[in-house]
Amino acid sequence: MGAYILRRLLLMIPTLVGIMLLSFIIIQFAPGGPVEQIIAEITGQDSGGDRLTGGGNELGVGGMDAGDMSSKYKGAQGLDPALIKKLEQQFGFDKPAWQRFGEMMWNYSRFDFGESFFRNESVINLIKEKMPVSISLGLWILLISYAVSIPLGIKKAVSDGSTFDIWTSGLIIIGYAVPGFLFGILLIVLFAGGSFFDWFPLRGIVSDNFSSLSWWEKILDYAWHMVLPITAMLVSAFATTTLLTKNSFIDEIRKQYVVTARAKGLTENSVLYGHVFRNAMLIVIAGFPGAFISAFFSGSLLIETIFSLDGLGRMGYEAILKRDYPIVFGTLYIFSLMGLVVSLVSDLIYTWVDPRIDFDRREV
């Protein structure tokens, strides 16, 4: 197992570099980069230049140069070429693309993600600042959905075709079909000061006076704020794991070793949890890394917007719109690395659930 882990760790390096390189190449062809963003602000209002150096005249705003009509930046016609050059230097675009990528990967290998172009704060600090919201949403959704879906899937497999199975399947499919953001709006209308009740808050994950509360009041306040957004996201979170668990258990229950175990007089619980469970759960474990990454780092943008939660999804979306590349590439690097690590952990869990699996005998 040690050799397998080492090989996987070494393979993470070219995989991670490949992900970053492909994303970097795509970004080079995307219009509206940070230089264009600043040019648009400068040509539209004088305050854009003030943010950069304290005054538009210092950047040469208003300097007219007929030769600048051939500028490679859209909207830069009529601006002083010195301004464009200064903007390129500020954002690092005065260097060739290969050099910028090499420097970026070298810094990222030391977990130095630089500073945001437009927020004047380091990327790592911004991620730490937004992480509590994403963790609050992702962790509870993951735990609750797995805690409900796995037992429910087992129950549905045991009672396949029954009234309980049919009704729960219908409810699960309906919940999966309803968009989370639409259900979130319904919850707001019903329970957050819309047209009916005003039982739950509509903003943030804690109250403004959170620091002055006692420890048990902090727990209640946190739970009070989390009820609606978590409920909105949970509505569609049960379907995949529940149906996957059910189908996996049905496949295993029909196998000969289960018939043999029952013929020996073992109880139904002993058959299900002593024999079937380990084999049936392998396919569920295979989907865990994707569920983990998805729950923590994606799919929450609309929920964060609706409930005024300032998390990673919202920050990433705003960074893409503004072409804030340090945030875009920094978060991509961290999430990709975590995805690769979690994938390795998933393989290790395989061997724990079923000791018959030996990755050392397989070619990576």
N, C-alpha and C positions, 0 to 999 in steps of 0.2 A: 504493500500500500504506500510505503514511503516513496518508492520510485515513481509510482503513478502520480502522487501529489506533486512531486518535483517537476515532472514533465508538464503537468497542467499549469503549474505556476510559470514555467518558462514559456509556454505557449501563450500565456496572457499578454506577454510583451508585444509580439508581432500583431496579435489580434487587436490590442488597444491602439497601437500605432496605426493599423489599417483603418479602424473606425474614425480616428481623428483625421487621418490624411484624406479619406473620402469626404468627410464633412468639410474640411478645409478647402478642398478643390471646388466643391459645390458652392461654398460661400463666395469664392472668387468671381463667380459668374452671376451672383445675385445683385440686382441693381439697388441703389439707394443705400450705400454704405454710410459709415459715420461721417465721412468728409462731406458727402452730399447732404446729410442731415443738418450739419452745422451751416453749410452754404444756404440751405433753404431757410434756416432761422435768420441768418444774417441778412439775406435779401428781403425777407419778409418783415423783420423787425430788428431794431438796433440792439435789443437786449441780448440777442444771440452772441454778439461779439463781446458784450460785457462779461458774460460768463467765462469766457476763455482767458482774457488777460486784463480785464477791468476797463476796457474801452475800445470802441470800434476803430478809432484812428490808429491805435497801436498796431492793429492787424492790417492796416492799409485798406480798410473798408472804404469804398467810394473811389478808390484809385482806378481810373479807366485806362484800359490798354486794348487797343484794337487787335493786337496780335493774340490776345487771350481768347479770341473767339473760337480757337481750335482746342480749347481746354478739354481734357478727357472727362471732366466732371460736368454732369448736367446742371444747368443753371448757374455755372461759374462765369459766363460771359460778362465782361465788364468789371470783374473783380481784379484786384492787383495780384499778379502771379506770386508775389512774395507772401500774400495771405494763404494762397493754396499750398505753397511749399511749407509754410509754417504749420498748417493743419496736417499735412502729410507727416511731418516730423513728430507732431504731437501724438498722432495715433499710430505711428510706426510704419506708415505706408511708404516712407522714403526708401525702404529696404526691399530687395527682391523677395518674392513669395517664398522661395525655398529657404531663405535665411530666417524669415519670420516664423515659418513652421518649425524649423530646427530649434530656434530660441524658445519658442512656446513649449515644445515637448521637453526640452532640457529643464525649463522652469517647472513644468508640471510634474516631472519625475521627482522633483524636490518639494512637491506640493506648494509651490509658489504660483498662485493664480493671478497675481497682479491686482490692479485696481480697475474698477468699473470706469468706462469712458465718461459716463454722464452722472454717476451718483457720488463721485469723489470719496469712495470707500472701497476697501479691499473686498475682493470677491468672496474670500473665505468668511469674512465677517458678515457679509450680506447673507450667505448661506446659513450661517449659524443663527442669524437673526430671524430668518424665515422658517428654519427647520422645525421649531416647536409646533407650528400650525400643521405642517405636513405629517409630522410624526403623530400628532393628536388624531388627525383624520385617518391616516394609513394604518396605524397600529391597531386602533379599535375596530376598524372595518375588517382587517385581516383576522383578528382574534375572534370577533363575533361571527363572521361569516363561516370560518372553519369550525367553530364550536357548534354552530347550528347545522351547517350543511352536511358534515360527516355523519353525525347520528341520524339526521333526517334521511340521508341517502341510504344508510343501512336499513332503516325502518321501511323505506319504500321498496328496497330490494326484497326484504323478507315478505312483505305483503304486496308483492307485484300483482297488479290487476285489480286490487281491491278498491273500495270506494275511497279510502284514505289516500291511496296512491294516485287515483285519478284527480281528486280535488286538489291535492297538494301540487301535482304537476301543472294543473291549470293556473293556480295562483302564482307559481314560480315563473311560468312562461309570461303571464301578464306583467308581473313585476319586472322581468327582464326586458320586456318590450317598452315599458314606460321610461322615457329619458329621466335621469336623475335630476337634472336642473328643472324639468317641468314639475316633478313631484316636490322639489324644494320650494318652488313658487307656490304650489298648493298649500304646503305646510306653513309658509309665511302668511298667506291669506287667512288660514284657519286659526293659527296659534301664535302668531308673532305681531299682533296689532294690525292685522289687515282688516277684514270685514267682520270678524267674529270675536275671537278671544285674544288677549294680550298676555299670554302665559310665559313666553320664552323671549330672550333677548335676540336682537337681530344683527349684532356687530361684535366681532372679536371672540377670543376663546376664554377670556376672563373679564371681570368687571374692573372699573377704574380704581376701586378701593381694594383690589385683591391683596396688596401687600399688608394691609391693616387687619385682614381677617385672621381668625384662628385657623389651625390646621384642618379641622373638620369642616369649617365654613369654606375654606379654599377648595376642598374636594367637592362639596356641594355646588359651589359657584362654577367650577370647571365643568362638572357634569351637566349643569343647567344650560351652559352655553353650547355644549357639544351635542345635545339631544337632537336638534333639528338637522344640522348638516350631516351628522352620521346617519340618521334615519333616511335622509334623502339619498345618500350614496349606497346604503345597504339594500335598498329596494331591488336593485338589479345584481347584487353581489352573490346571491345564493344559487343562482341557476346553474352555472357551469360546474361548480364543485359538487353540488347535490346530485345532478344527473350523472356526472362522471363517477361519483362514488357508487351510485345505484347500479349503473351498468357494469362497473367493474366487479361488484359483489355478485351480481346475477351470473356473470360469466364464470366466476370461481365456484359458486354454489352448485353449478351444473356439472362440475368435474368429478371424476371418479373417486378421488381421494376424499371428497366430502361424503359421498355415498358410503365409502368404507368406514369413515369415522362415525357416521350415524349408526351403521350396522354394528359397530362395537359397543353401542350403548351410551356414547357421549351425549351430554346435554346440548341443547341448541346453542346456548351461550358459549360452551366450550368449543363447539364446532366453528361458530362465527368468529370469536375473538382469539381462539387458540390456534386455529388453522387458516381460516379464510382471510382474516384481517390483514396479516402480513403480506400475503400475495396480492390481495385486492388493492391495498393502499400504495403499491409501487407506482401505479399510474398517476395517483393523486400527488404523490411526492414529486413526480417528474414535472408537474405543473407548478410546484411551489415557488421556484425562483422567479418565474414570470409574474405570478400573483404578488409576490413580495415587492418586486420592483414597481409593478403597476400600482399597487396600493399606496406606496410611499411617494412616488415621484411623478405620477401622471394621472390624468383623468379627473383632476379636482379643480381645474381652472374655472369652470362655470359655477361650481359650488362655492369656491372661494369668492367669486365675484358677487354671487347672489347674497351670500351671508356676510359680505365685507370682511373676509379673512385674508390677511396678507401673508400668503404662503409661497412655496417654491413654484407652484404652477402659475400663479399670477406674475411673479417676478420673471420667470422664464419667458412668458408670453410678451411682457413689456420689453424685455431685453431683445427679443427677436424683432419686434416692431421698430425699436430704436437702433437696431444693429449694434447693440452693446456687446461686441464680440468677446471680451474677457468673461462676461457672465455666461454667454452662450456656450463657449468652449470649455470654460471651467466646470460648469454643471454637467456638460456632456461627458467630460473626462471622469468626474467623480461617479456619476451614475453608471457609466460603462464599466468602470473598475469594480464597483459594487456588484453589478450584475454578473461579472465573471467570477468573482469570489463566491457569491451566493450559489452560482451554478456548481462550483466545486463542492461547497458544503452540502448541496443536494445529493451529489454522488456519494459523499461519505455517509449521509443518512440512509441511502440505499443499502449500504453494507450493514448498517446497524439494524435496519428493519428485516433484511433478508441476508444472513451470513453466507448464503450459497453464492452470492455475487462476489466475484473477485476481479477487480479491474486490472490487477497486475498481470493477468494472463491475456489481456486484450491489447490490441494495438491502438494507440491514441490517434 
